[in-house]
Amino acid sequence: MTPGIEGEKVRLRRFERADAEIYRGFVNDPEVARRIDRSGTVTAEEHAVWYEALVSSASAEVFAVEEKSSGSFIGLVWLYGIEPRHARAEVRIVLGREHGKGCGTEALRLLVRHALETRKLEKLWADVLAFNQAAARAFEKAGFEREGLLRSDRAFGDSRTDVIRLGLVNPARAGH
């Protein structure tokens, strides 16, 4: 795990067990759960299994997002499904608070820089529920482009919702 990665507003650091219970509170919040397509309450036992699997996975690299001014844990950003052969990974982010302050965008920019420069990845991608335009904008501000729309991709209550597919190709290698 890389030591802390510093930005102006946030610091990315190791995701610790103490953060996990705070994060469980975030994903159990109805508004956060809606934005991340989470159904049902996450129990402490389920969360402990998820935490251990995530932090021990060879195909994931997860960072706690800490607001620098307060030192508060505000969420996670991570590379998921890292594929060394194809030099690509999915990017995921979940913040429990600090919306509209640029913390998510900065966390994404820091993770992108780490993924491209340190991990030497060539392609990053993310899926965002179409109604979550704030998340889509944060990814776009971090350098991602809309690559497509997955129509009616997810069941959402009694209906279905589209998913925006965003991608970023390492600009140093684009076109190679």
C-alpha positions as CSV (number, residue, x, y, z in Angstrom):
1,M,0.0,0.0,0.0
2,T,1.2,3.4,-0.9
3,P,1.7,5.9,1.9
4,G,-0.8,8.8,2.1
5,I,-1.5,10.8,-1.1
6,E,-2.0,14.5,-0.4
7,G,-4.3,16.9,-2.2
8,E,-5.4,20.4,-1.2
9,K,-8.7,19.3,0.4
10,V,-8.3,15.5,0.9
11,R,-5.7,12.9,1.8
12,L,-5.9,9.4,0.6
13,R,-4.6,6.9,3.1
14,R,-4.9,3.3,4.1
15,F,-8.5,2.1,4.8
16,E,-8.4,1.0,8.4
17,R,-10.7,-1.3,10.4
18,A,-11.8,1.7,12.5
19,D,-13.0,3.4,9.3
20,A,-15.1,0.4,8.3
21,E,-17.8,0.9,10.8
22,I,-18.2,4.6,9.9
23,Y,-18.3,3.5,6.2
24,R,-21.0,1.0,7.0
25,G,-23.1,3.9,8.4
26,F,-22.6,5.7,5.1
27,V,-23.8,2.8,3.0
28,N,-26.8,2.2,5.3
29,D,-27.9,5.8,4.9
30,P,-30.9,5.7,2.5
31,E,-29.6,8.5,0.3
32,V,-26.1,7.1,-0.1
33,A,-27.5,3.6,-0.6
34,R,-29.7,5.0,-3.4
35,R,-26.8,6.7,-5.2
36,I,-24.7,3.6,-5.1
37,D,-27.4,1.1,-6.0
38,R,-27.3,-0.7,-2.6
39,S,-30.4,-2.5,-1.5
40,G,-31.0,-3.5,2.1
41,T,-29.2,-2.8,5.3
42,V,-25.6,-4.1,5.6
43,T,-25.1,-6.0,8.9
44,A,-21.9,-5.8,10.9
45,E,-21.1,-9.4,10.0
46,E,-21.6,-8.8,6.3
47,H,-19.5,-5.7,6.4
48,A,-16.6,-7.4,8.3
49,V,-16.5,-10.1,5.6
50,W,-16.6,-7.4,2.8
51,Y,-13.8,-5.4,4.5
52,E,-11.5,-8.3,4.9
53,A,-12.0,-9.4,1.3
54,L,-11.5,-5.9,-0.1
55,V,-8.3,-5.0,1.9
56,S,-6.8,-8.4,1.2
57,S,-7.7,-8.6,-2.5
58,A,-4.8,-8.6,-5.0
59,S,-7.1,-7.1,-7.6
60,A,-8.2,-4.1,-5.5
61,E,-6.4,-1.1,-4.0
62,V,-8.6,0.9,-1.6
63,F,-8.0,4.3,0.0
64,A,-9.8,6.0,2.8
65,V,-10.6,9.6,1.9
66,E,-9.9,12.0,4.8
67,E,-10.8,15.6,4.8
68,K,-7.6,17.5,5.5
69,S,-9.1,20.5,7.4
70,S,-10.9,18.3,10.0
71,G,-9.0,15.0,9.7
72,S,-12.4,13.3,9.3
73,F,-12.9,10.1,7.3
74,I,-15.4,10.9,4.7
75,G,-15.5,7.9,2.4
76,L,-13.6,5.6,0.1
77,V,-12.1,5.6,-3.4
78,W,-10.6,2.5,-4.9
79,L,-9.4,0.6,-7.9
80,Y,-11.4,-2.6,-8.4
81,G,-10.9,-5.5,-10.7
82,I,-7.3,-4.5,-11.5
83,E,-6.3,-6.4,-14.6
84,P,-2.5,-6.4,-15.0
85,R,-2.6,-8.0,-18.4
86,H,-4.8,-5.3,-19.8
87,A,-3.5,-2.6,-17.5
88,R,-7.0,-1.5,-16.5
89,A,-9.3,-1.2,-13.5
90,E,-12.7,0.0,-12.5
91,V,-12.8,3.1,-10.3
92,R,-15.2,3.3,-7.4
93,I,-16.0,6.1,-4.9
94,V,-18.4,6.4,-2.1
95,L,-18.5,9.5,0.1
96,G,-20.8,9.8,3.1
97,R,-20.7,13.5,3.3
98,E,-18.8,16.6,2.0
99,H,-20.9,16.8,-1.2
100,G,-20.5,19.8,-3.3
101,K,-17.1,20.8,-1.8
102,G,-14.9,19.2,-4.5
103,C,-13.7,16.5,-2.2
104,G,-14.9,13.7,-4.5
105,T,-13.4,15.3,-7.6
106,E,-10.1,15.7,-5.9
107,A,-10.1,12.2,-4.5
108,L,-10.7,10.9,-8.0
109,R,-7.9,13.0,-9.5
110,L,-5.5,11.8,-6.8
111,L,-6.5,8.2,-7.5
112,V,-6.2,8.7,-11.3
113,R,-2.7,10.1,-10.9
114,H,-1.8,7.1,-8.7
115,A,-3.3,4.6,-11.1
116,L,-1.6,6.0,-14.1
117,E,1.8,7.0,-12.7
118,T,2.4,4.5,-9.9
119,R,0.3,1.4,-11.0
120,K,1.1,2.1,-14.7
121,L,-2.5,1.4,-15.7
122,E,-3.6,2.5,-19.2
123,K,-7.4,2.4,-18.9
124,L,-9.8,3.3,-16.1
125,W,-13.6,3.0,-16.2
126,A,-16.6,3.6,-14.0
127,D,-20.3,3.1,-14.0
128,V,-22.6,5.8,-12.6
129,L,-26.4,5.6,-12.2
130,A,-27.8,8.0,-14.7
131,F,-29.7,10.0,-12.1
132,N,-26.5,10.7,-10.2
133,Q,-25.4,13.6,-12.3
134,A,-23.2,15.0,-9.5
135,A,-21.1,11.8,-9.5
136,A,-20.9,11.8,-13.3
137,R,-19.7,15.5,-13.2
138,A,-17.0,14.6,-10.6
139,F,-15.7,11.8,-12.8
140,E,-15.7,14.2,-15.8
141,K,-13.8,16.9,-13.8
142,A,-11.2,14.2,-13.0
143,G,-10.6,13.5,-16.7
144,F,-13.1,10.7,-17.5
145,E,-15.3,10.9,-20.6
146,R,-18.7,9.5,-21.3
147,E,-18.2,6.4,-23.3
148,G,-21.8,5.2,-23.4
149,L,-25.1,4.6,-21.9
150,L,-26.2,1.2,-20.7
151,R,-30.0,1.5,-21.1
152,S,-32.2,0.1,-18.4
153,D,-29.2,-1.7,-16.9
154,R,-30.2,-1.8,-13.3
155,A,-33.4,-2.7,-11.5
156,F,-34.4,0.2,-9.3
157,G,-37.4,-0.3,-7.1
158,D,-40.3,-1.0,-9.4
159,S,-38.6,0.4,-12.5
160,R,-35.2,0.3,-14.2
161,T,-32.5,2.9,-14.6
162,D,-29.8,3.7,-17.1
163,V,-26.1,3.6,-16.3
164,I,-23.5,6.0,-17.6
165,R,-20.2,4.3,-18.6
166,L,-17.2,6.7,-18.2
167,G,-13.7,6.0,-19.2
168,L,-10.2,7.5,-19.1
169,V,-7.3,6.4,-21.2
170,N,-3.8,7.3,-20.1
171,P,-3.2,10.5,-22.0
172,A,0.5,9.7,-22.3
173,R,-0.4,6.5,-24.2
174,A,-3.7,7.6,-26.0
175,G,-3.6,6.4,-29.6
176,H,-0.9,3.8,-29.2
